[in-house]
Structures are given as structure tokens and as C-alpha cells.
Amino acid sequence: MKKICTILFILATGHSFAQQQSFDNPRNADEAAIKKLFEDEARDFQNVNYQSYLTHWAKVPYASFLYREGMFVGEALWKKMDEFWQNRKPSNMKLRRKNWNLRINGNSAFVTYIQHQQSLDTKQESDNYEERYMEKINGEWKVVNMTVWNIPGK
């Protein structure tokens, strides 16, 4: 009996770890929806489609963005985004994401990954560690927090 319990524990632990680590091949509708949101958000960012980009964010008072220029929350976030997007031009970037970690807990999700960016125009490259906290609102996943840290060396 003890051996059976040990085997069941190992199988359950392995399944949980695999579910958190697998994002390239989504295992359920929520993972697929989150992955599609990331793809659509990146497309909108590169094409400078601000109105569509905003649809991926939850318009809640606690929405936040933390990156090298500071942390912006609520109305300060929306103001900063408006300013940032005013002068944006389309970018010709190649993005690769790796080291995915996804944890869905009911109507919230926490996602981390490393994003490699390469400008196809200037050939500049950079790596960022990114985190997203997401909430499912009216059946759709929305970004509530985005944290971006540049990884030195590129």
C-alpha cells in the first residue's frame, strides 16, 4: 500500500510540474487562450495598433506595469501608455519566448518567460525576463500586471 501511495504521489507531482512547464503545446482551453493573447498582443505592439493592444489589458484600478522606467498603476499606467504610444512606429522585430512557466488558479494566472528580441532593421538584440499576472474577466483572459526586467549581456 505504501508503494502504491508513493507511486501515485510521484505521478501527481510530475503531472503538476509538466502542466506548469508546458506552454508551447497548450493542454487546455485556458492555456491556449493565454498563448493566443500573447501572440495577439505582440502583433498589435509591432503593428502599433494601440486600440487593439488595450483590449488585452484589464481596465481595473490595480492594473500595473513595472519596468526599467518605473512602476505605473491605475490611471498613471493608462496615462503613461497613452504617452508611449503617441510616437511609436511599427517595429520589425523577431521575438522568441522560452522557459515558460504557467500557473492557472481559477480565474487568475501567473506566467513567466524569457523573451529574446532581435530588431531585423538594426540587428540589435536583447533578452528580458517577463512576468504577467492575468485575470479571466467575462470569460476572457486579460493582463493585469506586466513586469519586464532586462537581462544584461545583450
Summary of the structure (lengths in Angstrom):
residues: 154
radius of gyration: 17.9
end to end distance: 53.7
largest distance: 66.4
contacts: 383
relative contact order: 0.16
helix: 36%
strand: 38%
